[in-house]
């Protein structure tokens, strides 16, 4: 369960980071 939550959190973080870089 914890691993699944962490994977979702990492995916969200990566999406935000890529979105921020694409914005710049």
N, C-alpha and C positions, 0 to 999 in steps of 0.2 A: 504494500500500500504506500509506504513512505517513498519507495523508489519511483512509483508512478507519479506521485505528487511532485517529486523533485524533477522528473523528466518534463512534466507539464510546465513547471516554473522556468526551467532552462529554455524550453522552446519559446515561451512568452518573452523571456529576456532577450534571446537571440533575435526574435522578430522585431522587438523594440529597437535593438541596436542597429540592425540592418535598415530599419525604416528611418532611423535618425541619420545614418550615413547616406542613404539614398536621398534624403531631403537636402543634405548639404551638397 
